[in-house]
């Protein structure tokens, strides 16, 4: 019998990279429109000779075709959906090479993939420069994936308990490592930054409602087997193991005072929960200070990423790049 603790599915792990990249790219306001001539979003992209086995280099760090293709495959469905919605395009045999408003789906998807690759790779480069990551090459990552899979296969054979997937494919493991690196980079920036209280206060005063504490619900629990009671539910009053209690707390946020949630399970008994009142506790600057420090560090990090990407020296094997596509 094999014992594997619950974990994210393969598709859930793949979504990690999309979320991490979306946050970073949006914050850095990146774009690859008109990339051949260079843009305000990225540094000059030069068609030039690159090291053997590489498709491009970013500040001297080589990126092989296989690494780029991981991002490209993530764009396939998104690109098809975009052209279908924007131009009513049908995914026939000529779809990827047909021009729509001066661009083909093939070129559009490749630019999007290159943009996201650049963002994620620059995160790894910064981490490496800070001494918090060793070899960040794709080859090293692929070798580590093989070791992890071999170790997990051995654990399965030995009936050992472990957390996570039994085996990582390439995109899933890349997403897993990219998410770890981004978390380490954010933590590093938090430790490096030292904003003054006045700076944090100005950030807080822009939108104090963003730092509000979770709501407090007062509700009447009417048990179907008889009896009722009035309870106060807060985010911290319900055990994380109490999935039914957590579900009630979440659903109370979707109704107004006077409305009722039928068919709930409260402390093991079937009941109806009527919301009596909602209190939104205020959080002052002092209580929000830690969250503000982390937000400040993230903003500094995104600004730094934008600066580094804009100044990056990017060399591309144009012939190899042109030969890559969805079809």
N, C-alpha and C positions, 0 to 999 in steps of 0.2 A: 504493500500500500504506500502511495506517495503522499507526502505532506507538503503542500505549497500554500503559503499564506496568501490571502486575497491581495490582488494587485490591480494596477491599471491594465487594460487590454492593450494589444498592439496598436489599435487605432487611437486609443486615448493617449498613448505615449507619443504618437506621431503628431497629435494636436498640440502637444506641449511646445514644439518648435514653432508652430504657426503662431501661437499666442505670444511667445517670447519675442519673435521677430516682429510681429505686428506692433507690439508696444514700443519696441526700440525704434522701428522705422517711422512710426507715426510721431514719436517724440522728437526724432531727429529731422523730421520733415524732408525725408530723402526722396529723390526722383531720379529716374534714368532717362527721362525724355531727352532726345537729342544727344545721347551719350557719346556718339562717335566724335563729336567736336568738343566734348566736355561740357559740364553744366555746373550750376551753382551748388547742386547737391553732392556731387562727387568730384574727386580730383581728375586730372586729365587721364584719359584712357588711351594708351598708346599701343598701336599694332607693332609688335616687336618680337625678337627672338626670346624664348623662355627656356628654362631648364628642361632637360629631357624628362618626359613623363608628365609635364605640367601643361595645363591649358592657359593659365594666367598666373601672374604673381601679384601680390598685394604688399607693398612695402618690402619686397624681397621674399615674402613667404609664398612658396609655391602652392598652387591649387590644381589638382589633377582633374581630368574630365569627369571621372567617376563622382567626385565630390559635387561638382556643378550639376550633374545629372540628378542627384538626389533632390535638389531644389527644383529642377526643371519638371520632374514628375509630379511634384506637389502643385505645380501650376497648370497641369494639363486640364483638369476638370474646371478649374477656376477660369482659365482662358476661354474654353468652349462656352461656358455659361455667360461670360462677359460679351462675347461676340453674338451669341444667340439673343441676349436681351437687348443689346445696343443696336445691332444691325439686322436682327432676324435671320442670322446665318444658320444654315443647316450643315451638320457635320458629315458631309459627303467626302468622296475620295480626294477632292481638290481643296478641301476646307482650309488646311493649314497653310497652303501657299497662295490662297486667293487674297487679293488686296481689298481692304475696307478702309476708306478714308486715308489712303496712303500707307497703310501698314498691314502686314499679314499677321494672322494669329500666331504663326511660328515665331516671328520676330518679337511680337508683343510679349509672349510667354517667356522667351529667353531673356528679355530685358528685365522682366519682373523677377525672374529667378536669379539673375546676376545681381540685382539690387539687394535681394534678401541674403544671398550668399555673402555679399560684401559686408552687410551689417553684422551678421553672425561671426564672420571671420575676424572682423575688427575687434569684437568682444574678446575672442580668444587671443588675439595679438596683445591687447592691453593686459590681459591676465598674465600672459607669458612675460611681458616686459616688467611687470610688477613682481616677478619671481614666484608667482602663485600657480604656475602651470609649467610643466616640462615641455616635452615634444608635443606640439599641437598639430602635427602633420596628419593628413588623412591616412597615410600608411600606418602610422603608430596607432591611430584609433581602430583601424581595421584589425590589426594584430591583437589589440586588447579585447576586441569583440570575440575573436576566436578563443582567446584564453578564458573569458567569462563564460562562453557557451560550453567549453570543455569542462570547466569546473562545475557548472550547474548540471551538466549531464552526469557527472560523477556523483554529485549530491543526490540526484534522482535515483541512481542505481543503489545508493547507500540508504535510501529512504530517509534522508535528512530533511529537516524543515528549513526552508529559506523563503525570503521575500522576493516577489517579482515574477517576471516571465520565466518560463523554462528555457526559452531560447530567444535571443535577439536577432532580428534581421538587420540589414544595414541601415535603412532609414529610421527604424525604431531606436537603435543604439545611438545613432548620431543625434537624434532628438533628445535622448536621455542625457548624453554628455553635454550637449549645448545648453540644456536647461540647468544642469549643475554648474557649468561655467558662468552662466549669467547670474545665478544666485551668488556665487563666490565673488564675482565682480562687483555686484551691488553692495555686498557686505564689506568688501575692500574699500569701496568709495565712502561708505558710512564711517569706517574707522579713520579714513584720511581727512574727512571734512570736519570743519570746526566753525559752523555759522554762529554769529553773535545772536543773543536773545532778540535784539531788535529786528534782525532779519527774519527770524522765525515768527515773531509777532506780526510782521507785515504779511507774511505768508498766511498766517492763521486768519487775519482780519479780512483777507480777500474772500473767504468762504468758510466762516466758522461752522456752518451747518454740516460741512463735510466731516467734521470730527465729533459729531454727536454720538452718544453712547447708544447701544441697542435698545429698542423700546421695551417698556414694561407693560405687560398686559394683565388686567384684572378681569377675570371671567367667572361665570357660574357654570359649574360642572353638574349636570343632571344625569344621574346614573339610571340606566334602563331597568336595573333590578331593584330600584328604590333608593330614595335619598338624594340630596344635593349638597354642594358646598361651594363656597367662594374661594378662589385661589389666585395668587399673584404669580405670574410666570415671567422670569427674566432669562436672558441668554445664559447666565451662569447658574441658574437654579435647577437646570435639567442636566442630568448626567449624559455624557457623550454616548454611553452604552444604551440609553433609553431612546431607541429610535422612534417609538410612538410619541413620546413626549416632544422630541425634536420636531416631528412632523406637525404636531399641533401648534407649536410655537411658530413654525414657518407659515402655516395656513392662516393663523390669526392675523398676519400681516396683509392678507388679501381681503379682509372684511372690515366693516365699520361697526362701531358700538351699537348694540341692539340686534345685530345679526348673529346667526347661530351656525356652528359647524355640526352637522349631524354625523352620526356614526364615527365617533372617534374612540380611541382606546386610551384611557387615562389610568395609570397605575394598575393595569391589568383588567380593568372593568370597562365594558362598553357603555358609552355615554354620549351626550350632546354637550357642546361647549358654547355658551353664549358670551360674547364679548361685551363687557360692561364699560370699560374705559381703557384708554391708551395714554401712557405717559412717555414723553420723549425727554429723558434726562439731558441737561445741558452739560457739556464738557468744557471747562475753562482752559485757558492757555497752558496752565501748569500740567494738567492731565494729558493734554494733547502734545506736549513738548516732544516726547519720544517719537510719535508718529510724524511730527513735523520735521524732525531731524532726518528721518529716513526719507521723507519726501524730498527734502532739500538735497540730500545726497544723490537721489535718483535723478533729479533735474540737472545737477552738476554732471553726472555721468552721461546723460543723453546729450548735453551740450558738448562734452568732450568727444563723444563718439562722432557727432556731427562735424566737429573741427578736424578730427583725424581722418574721417572719410573724405572730406573736402580737400584735404592736403595729401591724400594717399597717392603714391606712385603706383599706377596699375598698368601692367604690361600684359598684352593679350596675343595669343597665337591666332591671328585672324582667320587663317585658312582652316584650322581645326575647329574654331568656333562656328564658322559658316557651315561646316559640314554636319553640325549637331542640330537635331530637330525632333519634333514629336512623331513624325511619320517614319 
